[in-house]
Structure formats: C-alpha cells, structure tokens
C-alpha cells in the first residue's frame, strides 16, 4: 500500500509540475518580454516540462505494474488508453515549441513577434488540452466508465 501511495504522489506531482511549467512557458512567450536571458529561462523551463512529462509516463507505468489493481485490470480499460493517447499527444505537441526554442537560442537575433505568438498559441492549445487527462484519470480512479 505504501508503494501505491508513493507512486500516486509522484504521478500527481508530475501532473502539477507539467501545469506549472506549461504556464511558465506561456508567460515567457511574449515578444515584448523576450530577451536573451528570458530565452535561456525558456529553455530550462522547457526541459523541466519535458522531464515532468517523462516522470508522469514512468510513474503511470509503474502504477500499472506495481500497483494494487495490476496490469490485467488496467490493460483493458479504455480510459487508461485515452490517458495514454492524451499524453502522447501532449508529447507530440511539445516537439514544435522545443525545436523553436533550440533554433532561437542558436540564432544571432531574437525571433519575430509573429513567430513567438505562433509558438505561444501552440503551448496554450496543449495547456488547455492537458485538462482532459485528469478528467479521464478521475473517472478511471472511481471505476466509472470502466470495463
């Protein structure tokens, strides 16, 4: 039971970290505020966001395998597969901004206001879509809509 509780804690902490660092990216992505120092902070925030995404996936997989319900129960749950699909889509949505940050840091000048706004929109869309995953998690945890 302690293992289950600790894995649930790590899983929830990863979700909260993702929310915090997605919000931080959105806040930093304003062309009027973007300078070399802010761009360096953006790179760090992005790395932490990606690490949180990886911890979320790993802790979820560990909960499946080491948790009380086990792989046999989780494996047939459509809500779990919905969560994993959502997580995969969040990872895919993070690729564009990540590449932009790397490209911007290698450039000799800061990106245009339009480019910053475009990446900010991508981050905001992913941030809003992220809200669906906890809904699926709550339904799964309460055994609602499960097989």
Steps between C-alpha positions, in 0.01 A plus 500: 500500500786739573640437151159580349476822700854613411447426131170692506681792667776506237239473225301794638815707559597446135158622387530811715853565374380474140227757570745737669761478224249519214368817665855630537565444129185689408599787729851524354375484142427867453698678233515822703663311789719261305870576529810280520456434873130415463586266214747315722233470770259372235745224407528392866122514551450290186747237622323477834163472323632215284652330805165529680331340201747210517453460878122500450524220245749298705307536825180402321661190357636412844154546650367260239759234570565541874163638607217321675279460191778370276557477127212257440245754624658811349579341164135462401387845611415735213542801730862402561560478127335841466740639761798349318379640170461842662851476643639401160324799342646731766848362428444551127374855561816578700729421205424817303562745785809305610650523152414869481679572828812319383490679164453837672788442740734416210397807298682831514179698547177451689199355319232718346189592696291286265720195559485545878121538483471185289699292749302652788177389334639146470592498870159638597312240292697220664443654845127506448490148353696380804188554711329199347753250632420555871130461418572158353716421803223586745249290309746211491585529871132496592440201269253702296474407134737208554481146371 
